[in-house]
């Protein structure tokens, strides 16, 4: 599902206009992004939690040449699926 499909589905469920729904979705995504940038997590009980994690600097070997390169430390966004969502997806086989 793409963002436009997501917005359309929410608009249909809520009865809001697509324009209002799009603005709400954009605002929600911005709030999540701002929280993660500031080192905070965002939790939706039953759905999941957005967090950040630090990846330490490391050495890596380039395939084919066996040359060793240094990979710098990075900060990455993560999402941990909540129990209710995990169970719903597992039951949908």
C-alpha positions, 0 to 999 in steps of 0.5 A: 500500500502506498501513501496515497492508498493509505490516505484514501483508506483513512478518508473512507473510514473516517468520512474526512476529506482526502485533503484533511486526511493527507494533512493529518497523515503528514502531521503524524509522520512529522511528529514521529520523525521529530521525536526520533531525531530528538532521541525519543521513542513513539509507542502505539500500544498493540501496534508497535514502537518506533525507536532509534539505535546506535550502530557502532563503527566497524571494519568490513571486508569488500567482497571480491577484493578482500580489502578492509574498509572502515564503516562509520558509526550511524544512527538508525530508525527501528520499528518493533511490532506490537503483540496485537499487530503481530498476532493479527498478521500471524492469524491472517494466513 
